[in-house]
Amino acid sequence: MLSPDYYDKCTKQLIELFSELDNAIISDITRRLLKNGEMTETAIWQAKQLQEAGMVYEDVLAEISARSGQSQEEIKRIFEEAGVTATRNDNAFAKAAGFKEIRTFSKAALQTLNAGYVKCAGDMSNLTLTTANTSQQLYISAVNNAYMQIMSGAFDYNTAIRNAVRSAAAEGAEVMYPSGHIDKLDVAVRRSVLTGVGQTCRQLSEINAQEMGTDLMEITAHSGARPSHAEWQGQVVSLSGRKGYLSKSDIGYGTGDGFGGWNCRHDWYPFFEGISTRAYTDERLKELNAKNSEYNGEMYSEYEISQMQRKMERDIRSRKREIAAYKAAIDCETNNKLKTDFETDFNLSSVKLKRQEKELADFLKETGNMPDSSRVWNNGFDKSLSQKAVWANKKSLEFQNLIGTVTSNGYTVTSVSDHFGPRAVARNLSVEDVRNALTNPLHTGKIKLDSKGRKSIEFIGNKARPQLNPETGTLATVWETGSKTRKKYGGVP
């Protein structure tokens, strides 16, 4: 028997390994997107993209091959450790009931453990290889979308490429099942290994029960169980289907959505009739399934709360992958304008990340749930990148201090847009540069309307050119004052 907590943590190192692969793939796609150059309608350009797509495929296969040995060894370690832990836990129940403990694996147990490992390793290898195909398609889709945006005139080259990088990062590395279903790489790895380990160890516990001379198994129980599993968790099952107990078919054993199926963290252990006492009373099981967790004034079950937490964690992982992609773009881009735009994207995503992390922290504090660092881990988001994100967030938020500033023509700043701070930081502008432009401008423009009917006034300062919505008082965006503009309005060189 393995505990729900054990299932939660046993794949941590393997997920970190495949997170590294995920980031390597997205970084490679980002670099190739930036190599495209100006897009034209020529057959030469289209042929180049097909060549690049083929190289993405080859590169991903190389990345997978480089990690193959390490991942196989880690899967083997997980299975061996899980088998020992499951048998040790089964022994604890046997000892409590006065039965003989199992000191060594039987031939049947060893065969079961090895077969489980071989199957899981094979499934993982086949799944991971499909990542080369999905990554190639991801690159082709990103390039084609950028091409259509530019040729239609909807976006300029820089914006289309930024959109392509953002889209590729959001998708991330994926695997494709034989059915055609697609999953994120980290989700597929976790599901495959947890399912394989769980099925193997449940079979081990069956063998252990037979060797201990009992036909009964008690199912573990945990808060946050999905509703269909909450119906039978904590109950006793007869392996032979004896009356008075649940049968294997009652709990869906052997099916994907039943006991021991996809992502199931329930397990079972030998139960000795007339000697063992159920670990969970009916009253306790009702408490586990009740809507007794409060969040934002509403009551939820533990399962509902856990699903909210998983969603927040997935969003944070995705945001970190996006930031890593922007960093890769910044490092390899030579076009100063596009590089500054990517720096703006990096800063804005850093602000959003810190906001998401705070939301998760507040959620955990209110609900009493525990944080799970493995579920927000992104191997490409290392300490150095994390520090850069923290700095970008801090500098971007400093521009909120402009709220309350009164402009030279009497408007009051009431808010600062989400994009303003990140853009100012990317353009090497300070709060004082912007404040000086608002209160002591070289020139104040006329009120203009954009395509959406929003009004704006531009204040041209010696270093900054902020734009303010006179109706709402919102600072919308800011540009650096060029040397020609500064000279035109008598600024200081």
C-alpha positions in Angstrom: 0.0 0.0 0.0 1.2 3.5 -0.8 -0.3 6.6 0.8 -1.8 9.5 -1.2 1.1 11.7 -0.1 3.5 9.2 -1.5 1.8 9.3 -4.9 1.9 13.1 -4.8 5.7 13.2 -4.3 7.2 10.2 -6.0 7.5 11.7 -9.5 9.1 15.0 -8.4 12.6 14.3 -9.8 11.2 12.9 -13.0 9.0 15.9 -13.6 12.0 18.2 -13.1 13.8 16.2 -15.8 11.0 16.5 -18.3 10.4 20.2 -17.4 14.0 20.8 -18.6 13.1 19.1 -21.9 10.0 21.2 -22.2 12.0 24.4 -21.8 14.7 23.2 -24.2 12.0 22.6 -26.9 10.3 26.0 -26.5 13.7 27.8 -26.4 14.6 26.1 -29.7 11.3 27.0 -31.3 11.7 30.6 -30.1 15.2 30.9 -31.6 14.0 29.5 -35.0 11.1 31.9 -35.0 13.5 34.8 -34.6 15.7 33.5 -37.4 13.0 33.9 -40.0 13.7 37.5 -41.0 11.2 39.5 -42.9 8.3 37.4 -44.2 7.5 37.4 -48.0 5.2 35.4 -50.2 8.1 33.7 -52.1 8.4 30.0 -52.4 12.0 30.4 -51.1 10.8 31.6 -47.8 8.2 28.9 -47.5 10.8 26.2 -48.3 13.0 27.6 -45.6 10.2 27.2 -43.1 9.8 23.5 -44.0 13.5 23.1 -43.5 13.4 24.8 -40.1 10.4 22.6 -39.1 12.4 19.5 -40.0 15.3 20.7 -37.9 12.9 21.3 -35.0 11.9 17.6 -35.3 15.6 16.5 -35.3 16.5 18.8 -32.4 13.7 17.5 -30.2 14.7 13.9 -31.0 18.3 14.8 -29.9 17.0 16.4 -26.7 15.0 13.3 -25.9 17.9 11.0 -26.7 20.2 13.0 -24.4 17.8 12.4 -21.5 16.7 8.9 -22.3 19.1 7.0 -20.0 18.5 9.3 -17.1 14.8 9.1 -17.4 14.8 5.3 -17.6 17.0 5.1 -14.5 14.7 7.4 -12.6 11.6 5.4 -13.6 13.3 2.2 -12.4 14.3 3.8 -9.1 10.7 5.0 -8.6 9.3 1.5 -9.1 11.8 -0.3 -6.9 11.4 2.2 -4.1 7.6 2.1 -4.4 7.6 -1.7 -4.3 9.7 -1.8 -1.1 7.5 0.9 0.5 4.2 -0.8 -0.4 5.4 -4.1 1.0 6.7 -2.5 4.2 3.3 -0.8 4.7 1.4 -4.1 4.1 3.7 -5.7 6.7 2.6 -3.2 9.3 -1.0 -4.3 8.9 0.0 -7.9 9.1 2.0 -7.4 12.2 -0.8 -5.5 13.9 -3.1 -8.5 13.2 -0.6 -11.0 14.4 0.3 -12.5 11.0 3.7 -13.3 9.5 5.5 -10.4 7.8 6.9 -10.8 4.2 10.7 -10.5 4.4 11.6 -11.0 0.7 9.8 -10.6 -2.6 8.3 -13.8 -3.9 8.9 -14.8 -7.5 5.4 -13.6 -8.5 6.0 -10.2 -6.8 9.4 -9.7 -8.5 7.8 -10.6 -11.9 5.0 -8.1 -11.2 7.4 -5.3 -10.2 9.6 -5.9 -13.2 6.7 -6.2 -15.7 5.2 -2.9 -14.4 8.5 -1.1 -14.8 9.1 -2.4 -18.3 5.6 -1.5 -19.4 5.8 2.0 -17.9 9.2 2.7 -19.4 8.1 1.5 -22.8 4.9 3.6 -22.7 6.9 6.6 -21.5 9.4 6.2 -24.4 6.7 5.9 -27.0 4.8 8.9 -25.6 7.9 11.1 -25.4 8.9 10.4 -29.0 5.5 11.9 -30.1 6.8 15.2 -28.7 9.0 15.5 -31.7 5.9 15.5 -34.0 3.8 17.8 -31.8 6.7 20.3 -31.5 7.2 20.3 -35.2 3.5 21.1 -35.7 3.7 23.8 -33.0 6.5 25.5 -34.9 4.7 25.3 -38.2 1.5 26.6 -36.6 3.3 29.5 -35.0 5.1 30.5 -38.2 1.9 30.2 -40.3 -0.1 32.3 -37.8 2.6 35.0 -37.8 2.7 34.9 -41.7 -1.1 35.4 -42.0 -1.1 38.2 -39.4 1.6 40.1 -41.4 0.3 39.4 -44.9 -3.3 40.4 -43.9 -1.9 43.7 -42.5 -3.5 43.0 -39.1 -0.1 43.2 -37.4 3.4 44.4 -38.1 6.4 42.0 -38.2 7.5 42.6 -34.6 4.0 42.2 -33.1 3.4 39.0 -35.1 6.6 37.4 -34.0 5.9 38.3 -30.4 2.5 36.7 -30.7 4.1 33.6 -32.2 6.5 33.3 -29.3 3.8 33.9 -26.8 1.6 31.3 -28.4 4.3 28.6 -28.6 5.2 29.2 -24.9 1.5 28.9 -23.9 1.2 25.6 -25.7 4.5 24.1 -24.4 5.8 20.6 -25.3 3.0 18.1 -25.8 2.5 14.4 -26.4 0.0 12.6 -28.6 -1.8 9.4 -27.6 -2.7 6.7 -30.2 -6.3 8.0 -29.8 -5.2 11.4 -31.0 -5.7 13.0 -27.6 -3.0 15.6 -26.8 -1.7 16.4 -23.3 1.0 18.6 -21.9 4.3 16.8 -21.5 4.5 17.2 -17.7 0.9 16.1 -17.3 1.4 13.0 -19.4 4.6 12.0 -17.6 3.0 12.4 -14.2 -0.1 10.5 -15.2 1.8 7.7 -16.9 4.2 7.0 -14.0 1.7 7.4 -11.3 -0.7 5.1 -13.0 2.0 2.5 -13.7 3.4 2.6 -10.2 -0.1 2.5 -8.7 -1.2 -0.5 -10.7 2.0 -2.4 -10.0 1.9 -1.8 -6.2 -1.8 -2.7 -6.0 -1.0 -6.0 -7.7 1.9 -6.4 -5.2 -0.5 -5.9 -2.3 -2.9 -8.5 -3.8 0.0 -11.0 -3.9 1.0 -10.1 -0.3 -2.6 -10.6 0.9 -2.7 -14.0 -0.7 0.6 -15.0 0.9 -0.8 -13.7 4.3 -3.9 -15.8 3.8 -6.6 -13.1 3.5 -9.1 -12.4 0.7 -10.0 -8.9 1.9 -8.5 -5.5 1.1 -9.3 -2.2 2.7 -9.1 0.9 0.4 -7.4 4.0 1.6 -9.3 7.3 1.9 -8.3 10.9 1.4 -9.9 14.3 1.3 -10.3 15.8 -2.2 -11.2 12.5 -3.8 -13.2 12.8 -7.0 -16.9 12.2 -6.5 -17.0 8.8 -8.2 -14.1 7.5 -6.0 -15.5 9.0 -2.8 -18.4 6.4 -3.1 -16.1 3.5 -2.3 -13.0 4.9 -0.6 -12.4 3.6 2.9 -14.5 0.4 2.2 -13.5 -3.3 2.3 -13.2 -5.3 -0.9 -13.3 -9.1 -1.4 -10.9 -10.2 -4.0 -13.0 -13.2 -4.8 -16.3 -11.3 -4.7 -17.7 -12.6 -1.4 -21.1 -11.3 -0.3 -21.2 -8.6 2.3 -18.2 -6.8 0.8 -17.5 -4.7 -2.3 -16.2 -6.5 -5.4 -13.5 -5.5 -7.8 -16.2 -4.5 -10.4 -18.0 -2.4 -7.8 -14.9 -0.1 -7.6 -14.1 -0.2 -11.3 -10.8 -2.0 -10.7 -9.1 -2.4 -14.1 -10.9 0.5 -15.7 -9.3 3.9 -16.5 -11.7 6.0 -14.4 -12.0 3.5 -11.5 -9.9 2.3 -8.6 -6.2 2.3 -9.7 -7.0 4.1 -12.9 -5.8 7.4 -14.3 -4.2 9.6 -11.6 -5.9 7.6 -8.9 -4.1 8.0 -5.5 -6.2 5.4 -3.7 -4.5 2.1 -2.7 -5.4 -0.9 -0.6 -3.9 -3.2 2.0 -4.6 -6.6 3.5 -7.6 -6.6 5.9 -8.1 -9.5 8.3 -11.7 -10.5 9.1 -12.6 -10.5 12.8 -9.2 -8.9 13.7 -8.7 -5.7 11.7 -10.6 -2.6 12.4 -11.5 -0.2 9.5 -9.3 2.8 9.5 -12.1 5.2 8.5 -15.6 5.1 10.0 -18.6 6.0 7.9 -18.9 9.3 9.8 -15.3 10.2 9.0 -15.8 9.3 5.4 -18.8 11.7 5.2 -16.6 14.4 6.7 -14.0 13.9 4.0 -16.6 14.3 1.2 -18.5 17.2 2.8 -18.4 20.8 1.5 -16.6 22.0 4.6 -13.9 24.3 3.1 -14.6 28.0 2.8 -13.2 30.2 0.1 -14.3 33.7 -0.8 -17.5 33.2 1.2 -18.5 30.0 -0.5 -18.3 26.4 0.8 -16.6 23.7 -1.3 -15.6 20.1 -0.9 -11.9 19.2 -0.6 -12.0 17.8 -4.1 -13.3 21.2 -5.5 -10.7 23.1 -3.5 -7.9 20.8 -4.8 -9.0 21.3 -8.4 -8.9 25.1 -7.9 -5.3 24.8 -6.5 -4.2 22.6 -9.4 -5.6 25.2 -11.9 -3.6 28.0 -10.1 -0.4 25.8 -10.1 -0.8 25.0 -13.9 -1.2 28.7 -14.7 2.0 29.5 -12.7 4.0 26.8 -14.5 2.7 28.1 -17.8 3.7 31.7 -16.9 7.2 30.6 -16.0 7.5 28.8 -19.3 6.4 32.0 -21.0 9.0 34.1 -19.2 11.7 31.6 -20.1 10.7 31.9 -23.7 10.9 35.7 -23.6 14.4 35.4 -22.0 15.5 33.1 -24.8 14.2 35.7 -27.3 16.0 38.6 -25.6 19.3 36.7 -25.6 19.3 35.9 -29.3 17.5 38.9 -30.8 19.7 41.5 -32.6 16.9 43.8 -33.7 16.9 46.5 -31.0 13.3 47.4 -31.4 12.1 43.8 -31.2 14.5 43.1 -28.3 13.0 46.0 -26.4 9.5 44.7 -27.1 10.5 41.3 -25.8 11.9 43.0 -22.7 8.5 44.7 -22.2 6.8 41.3 -22.5 9.3 39.8 -20.0 8.6 42.5 -17.5 4.8 42.3 -17.9 4.8 38.5 -17.5 7.0 38.9 -14.4 4.4 41.2 -12.9 1.6 38.8 -13.8 3.6 35.9 -12.3 4.1 37.6 -8.9 0.3 38.4 -8.9 -0.5 34.8 -9.6 1.9 33.6 -6.9 0.3 36.0 -4.4 -3.2 34.7 -5.4 -2.1 31.1 -4.8 -0.5 32.1 -1.4 -3.7 33.9 -0.3 -5.7 30.9 -1.5 -3.6 28.4 0.6 -3.8 30.7 3.6 -7.5 30.9 3.5 -8.2 27.3 2.8 -5.5 25.8 4.9 -4.2 23.7 2.0 -0.5 22.9 1.9 1.7 24.3 -1.0 3.2 21.8 -3.4 6.4 23.2 -4.9 6.7 20.3 -7.4 3.6 21.5 -9.1 4.8 25.0 -9.8 8.3 23.9 -10.6 9.7 24.8 -14.0 13.3 23.7 -14.6 14.1 26.4 -17.1 13.0 29.0 -14.5 16.2 28.9 -12.5 17.4 31.1 -9.7 19.0 33.6 -12.0 15.8 34.0 -14.1 13.7 34.1 -10.9 15.8 37.0 -9.6 15.4 38.8 -12.9 11.6 38.4 -12.7 11.5 39.7 -9.2 13.6 42.7 -10.2 11.3 43.4 -13.2 8.2 43.2 -11.1 9.6 45.5 -8.4 10.8 48.1 -10.9 7.5 47.9 -12.9 5.3 48.4 -9.8 7.3 51.5 -8.8 5.4 53.4 -11.5 2.2 53.1 -9.4 3.7 55.9 -7.4 2.7 58.2 -10.2 -0.9 58.0 -9.1 -2.0 61.4 -7.7 0.4 63.3 -9.9 -1.2 66.5 -11.3 -0.1 67.3 -14.9 0.9 70.7 -16.1 -2.5 71.2 -17.7 -4.5 70.1 -14.6 -5.2 66.4 -15.1 -4.7 64.0 -12.2 -3.3 60.6 -12.7 -5.8 58.1 -11.1 -4.4 54.8 -12.4 -1.5 53.2 -14.3 -2.1 50.5 -16.9 -0.6 47.1 -16.5 1.6 47.6 -19.5 2.9 51.0 -18.5 5.5 50.0 -15.9 6.9 47.0 -17.9 7.3 49.2 -21.0 8.9 52.0 -19.0 11.5 49.6 -17.5 12.2 48.0 -20.9 12.9 51.5 -22.3 15.2 52.4 -19.4 12.9 55.2 -18.1 12.6 56.1 -14.4 9.6 57.2 -12.4 11.1 60.7 -12.2 11.6 60.8 -16.0 7.9 60.2 -16.4 6.9 62.6 -13.6 9.0 65.3 -15.1 7.3 64.9 -18.5 3.9 65.1 -16.9 4.5 68.2 -14.7 7.1 70.1 -16.7 6.8 69.0 -20.4 8.7 70.4 -23.3 5.5 70.1 -25.3 1.9 68.9 -24.7 0.1 67.3 -27.6 -3.6 67.7 -28.5 -6.2 65.2 -27.5 -6.3 62.3 -30.0 -8.6 59.3 -30.5 -7.4 55.8 -31.2 -9.2 53.2 -33.3 -11.3 52.1 -30.3 -12.4 55.7 -29.5 -10.1 56.1 -26.5 -8.7 59.6 -25.9 -5.1 60.3 -25.1 -2.7 63.3 -24.5 1.0 62.9 -25.0 3.4 64.8 -22.7 6.8 65.2 -24.3 9.5 65.4 -21.6 13.3 65.5 -21.9 13.5 61.7 -21.6 10.0 60.3 -21.5 6.8 60.7 -23.6 3.9 59.3 -21.5 0.3 59.2 -22.8 -2.6 59.9 -20.5 -6.3 59.3 -21.0 -7.9 62.6 -20.0 -11.3 61.1 -19.3 -10.1 58.3 -17.0 -6.8 59.7 -15.7 -5.1 56.4 -16.7 -1.4 56.4 -17.8 -1.7 54.2 -20.9 1.8 53.9 -22.3 5.1 55.6 -22.6 7.9 56.0 -25.1 11.5 57.3 -24.9 12.0 60.8 -26.2 14.2 60.6 -29.3 17.1 63.0 -29.9 15.4 64.7 -32.8 12.2 65.3 -30.8 14.1 66.5 -27.8 16.1 69.0 -30.0 12.9 70.1 -31.7 11.3 71.2 -28.5 14.4 72.7 -26.9 15.3 69.9 -24.5 18.6 69.2 -22.9 20.8 66.8 -25.0 
